[in-house]
Amino acid sequence: MSWAVRTAALAVQNILGDLFASLSIAVDKPFEVGDSIAFQSVNGTVEHIGLKTRIRSITGEQVVISNTEFLKQTIRTTSGCGNGASCSGSA
């Protein structure tokens, strides 16, 4: 198999992973747009959920993360998941 085919297959795998993770977020709703969340060293508000999730940090930076990677994290919410409950994502 050529390197071009392998590269294309890897790209498709990543896109499909993000698509399924996005569907998981849409169905399970561990958080929604407008929810305040914390993960790793980021605290902020969810601005957009698509193939990637965008969060506006409390310092004003926009953080964009792949949903596949995002759902591997422990996500703490102060809204949406039950007043301050921790949500562990799983795709």
C-alpha positions in Angstrom: 0.0 0.0 0.0 1.4 3.4 -0.9 2.0 6.2 1.5 -0.7 8.3 -0.1 -3.3 5.6 0.4 -2.2 5.2 4.1 -2.3 8.9 4.6 -5.8 9.1 3.1 -7.0 6.2 5.2 -5.6 7.8 8.4 -7.4 11.1 7.5 -10.7 9.3 6.9 -10.3 7.4 10.2 -9.8 10.7 12.1 -12.8 12.4 10.5 -15.0 9.4 11.2 -13.8 9.3 14.8 -14.7 13.0 15.2 -18.1 12.4 13.5 -19.0 9.6 15.9 -17.7 11.6 18.9 -19.9 14.5 17.7 -22.9 12.2 17.5 -22.1 10.9 21.0 -22.1 14.5 22.3 -25.4 15.2 20.5 -27.1 12.1 21.9 -25.6 12.0 25.4 -25.4 15.7 25.9 -22.6 15.7 28.6 -22.5 19.5 27.9 -24.2 22.0 25.6 -23.5 25.3 24.1 -23.4 27.9 26.9 -22.3 25.4 29.6 -19.3 26.3 31.8 -16.8 23.5 31.7 -13.3 22.6 32.8 -10.9 20.0 31.4 -7.2 19.7 31.7 -6.0 23.3 32.4 -8.9 25.0 30.5 -11.9 26.6 32.2 -14.4 28.3 30.0 -17.8 28.3 28.2 -18.8 26.0 25.3 -19.3 28.2 22.2 -19.8 25.6 19.4 -20.1 21.8 19.1 -19.5 20.4 15.6 -16.8 18.1 14.4 -14.6 20.0 16.8 -15.7 21.8 20.0 -14.9 25.4 20.6 -14.5 26.8 24.1 -14.0 30.4 25.2 -11.6 30.3 28.1 -12.0 32.6 31.1 -8.9 34.5 29.8 -10.7 35.1 26.5 -8.7 32.6 24.4 -10.6 30.3 22.0 -9.7 26.7 22.5 -10.6 24.3 19.7 -10.3 20.5 20.4 -11.2 17.4 18.4 -14.2 15.7 20.0 -12.5 12.4 19.9 -9.7 13.7 22.1 -12.1 15.8 24.1 -14.3 12.9 25.1 -11.2 11.0 26.4 -10.9 13.7 29.1 -12.7 14.1 32.3 -15.0 17.0 31.8 -16.2 19.0 34.8 -19.3 21.1 34.4 -21.0 23.8 36.4 -24.1 23.6 34.2 -25.8 21.0 32.1 -24.5 17.8 33.7 -26.2 18.4 37.0 -25.0 21.4 39.0 -21.3 20.9 39.3 -21.2 17.2 38.6 -18.3 15.6 36.8 -18.9 14.0 33.5 -16.5 11.5 32.1 -16.8 11.4 28.3 -16.7 8.2 26.4 -17.1 7.9 22.7 
